[in-house]
Amino acid sequence: MKPKAIVPESIVPAARAMTRREWLEFKAAGKDPAFTDIDNPGNLLRLQAEAYDWIITHIYDAEALADVPMCELNALAEKTYHMTYGRPEAEKN
């Protein structure tokens, strides 16, 4: 059984993969962890947070989602990232 969402599902959009144009902007902004050298493993959490924020801000309507808990937005951004790279587990959930 799925845990109940904190915010009604109708407020949080369905995840989708980024388009190539969006992904190129994401990469150019230096937010894609796949293209970032990590000199300190502690920086990985910061990079992940910045990547998720970029996705919510540029792929979805961040203003409309301003009152959605971060845990739900992080889940949406993570699923978007995984779908962009074609990870099958993202589409199953």
Secondary structure, DSSP 8 states (H G I E B T S, - for coil): -----SS-TTTS-------HHHHHHHHHTT--GGG---SSTTHHHHHHHHHHHHHHHHHS-TTTTTTS-HHHHHHHHHHHHHHHTT-HHHHH-
